[in-house]
């Protein structure tokens, strides 16, 4: 029976625990930044500043949020994209859903079919 091999530290390299800790810290910072941005956007909207984001920034954020939400769901995290008691209206939801479908050249019928196939 051979003895366990000892890991040799390579200067500048990270252990698995260090890499995990760094990843968690980066996730926490990104989440904090996203929460701060959401508060700033809510305040801009309350102040009547509809131009708080350029159209390009709005599209980039929407795409990133769609991708990360989809990846979370695909990974088995059944979270809903909105908290149950948010200040978002049904009209806000319908407007966004309609825009997302149009931007992807999809119809409500296709969404219904996909939901029946996947159970989502």
Backbone torsions as a table, in degrees:
resi	resn	phi	psi	omega
1	UNK	NA	131.8	-178.4
2	UNK	-88.5	155.9	179.7
3	UNK	-81.6	153.5	179.1
4	UNK	-62.6	142.0	178.8
5	UNK	-79.8	138.7	176.8
6	UNK	-89.8	134.6	177.8
7	UNK	-74.5	133.6	177.5
8	UNK	-96.7	132.0	178.4
9	UNK	-74.5	128.8	176.5
10	UNK	-103.7	127.5	-179.4
11	UNK	-54.4	132.1	178.7
12	UNK	86.4	-9.8	179.6
13	UNK	-91.4	161.1	-178.0
14	UNK	-115.9	145.4	173.9
15	UNK	-76.3	168.7	178.4
16	UNK	-60.8	-41.1	179.2
17	UNK	-64.1	-40.3	178.7
18	UNK	-65.6	-42.2	179.8
19	UNK	-63.5	-40.2	178.0
20	UNK	-64.8	-43.9	179.4
21	UNK	-62.7	-41.9	178.5
22	UNK	-63.9	-40.6	179.2
23	UNK	-64.6	-42.7	178.5
24	UNK	-64.7	-39.7	178.2
25	UNK	-64.9	-40.7	178.6
26	UNK	-65.8	-40.3	177.7
27	UNK	-63.0	-42.6	179.6
28	UNK	-63.7	-41.4	179.7
29	UNK	-65.9	-44.0	178.8
30	UNK	-62.1	-42.2	178.4
31	UNK	-64.7	-42.1	177.0
32	UNK	-61.9	-43.2	178.6
33	UNK	-62.6	-42.2	-179.8
34	UNK	-65.3	-41.2	178.7
35	UNK	-64.5	-42.2	177.9
36	UNK	-62.9	-44.0	178.5
37	UNK	-61.5	-42.3	178.7
38	UNK	-60.0	-43.8	177.8
39	UNK	-61.9	-43.3	179.9
40	UNK	-63.0	-40.4	179.5
41	UNK	-68.6	-39.7	176.3
42	UNK	-61.4	-41.6	179.8
43	UNK	-67.3	-42.1	178.1
44	UNK	-59.6	-42.6	178.5
45	UNK	-63.7	-43.7	178.0
46	UNK	-61.8	-31.7	178.8
47	UNK	-83.8	-0.4	179.7
48	UNK	81.0	12.9	-180.0
49	UNK	-90.8	86.7	-178.8
50	UNK	-74.3	-11.5	-178.7
51	UNK	-98.2	24.3	-179.2
52	UNK	-61.8	-27.3	175.7
53	UNK	-124.4	141.9	172.1
54	UNK	-70.3	158.8	176.4
55	UNK	-55.9	-37.6	-179.4
56	UNK	-66.2	-41.0	178.9
57	UNK	-67.0	-41.3	178.1
58	UNK	-60.7	-44.4	179.7
59	UNK	-65.9	-40.6	179.8
60	UNK	-64.7	-43.6	178.5
61	UNK	-65.4	-43.1	179.5
62	UNK	-61.2	-44.4	179.5
63	UNK	-62.9	-44.3	-179.5
64	UNK	-63.9	-42.9	179.5
65	UNK	-63.8	-43.2	178.1
66	UNK	-59.8	-44.9	-178.1
67	UNK	-65.3	-45.0	-177.3
68	UNK	-70.8	-35.7	176.4
69	UNK	-63.6	-47.2	179.9
70	UNK	-60.5	-42.8	179.0
71	UNK	-63.2	-39.8	177.9
72	UNK	-62.0	-45.8	179.9
73	UNK	-64.7	-44.8	179.2
74	UNK	-61.6	-30.5	179.6
75	UNK	-80.3	0.3	176.3
76	UNK	97.7	9.2	177.6
77	UNK	-91.8	105.9	-172.3
78	UNK	-82.6	27.2	-177.8
79	UNK	-65.4	151.9	173.6
80	UNK	-87.7	150.0	-176.9
81	UNK	-70.8	-14.8	178.6
82	UNK	-129.3	144.4	173.7
83	UNK	-68.1	153.5	-176.6
84	UNK	-62.2	-30.9	-176.0
85	UNK	-114.4	54.3	178.5
86	UNK	-91.1	168.3	-180.0
87	UNK	-90.2	20.9	-179.7
88	UNK	-91.0	139.2	-178.4
89	UNK	-91.6	165.4	175.1
90	UNK	-60.9	-37.2	178.1
91	UNK	-63.3	-40.9	176.6
92	UNK	-58.6	-45.4	-179.0
93	UNK	-63.3	-47.0	-178.7
94	UNK	-64.2	-40.6	179.3
95	UNK	-62.3	-45.8	-179.9
96	UNK	-66.7	-46.2	-179.7
97	UNK	-60.2	-42.8	179.0
98	UNK	-63.3	-43.4	178.7
99	UNK	-64.2	-40.8	178.2
100	UNK	-63.8	-42.9	178.5
101	UNK	-63.0	-45.6	179.2
102	UNK	-61.9	-43.1	-178.5
103	UNK	-63.9	-26.4	-179.6
104	UNK	-101.0	8.2	-178.7
105	UNK	55.5	44.5	178.1
106	UNK	-116.7	153.6	177.6
107	UNK	-110.2	160.4	178.7
108	UNK	-57.7	-36.9	177.9
109	UNK	-57.1	-44.7	180.0
110	UNK	-64.4	-37.4	176.3
111	UNK	-62.3	-45.2	178.6
112	UNK	-60.6	-42.4	178.6
113	UNK	-63.4	-46.0	-179.5
114	UNK	-61.2	-42.0	179.7
115	UNK	-63.2	-39.4	-179.8
116	UNK	-69.4	-34.0	179.3
117	UNK	-72.9	-39.2	-172.8
118	UNK	-98.8	-17.8	-176.3
119	UNK	75.2	16.7	-179.4
120	UNK	-102.5	NA	NA
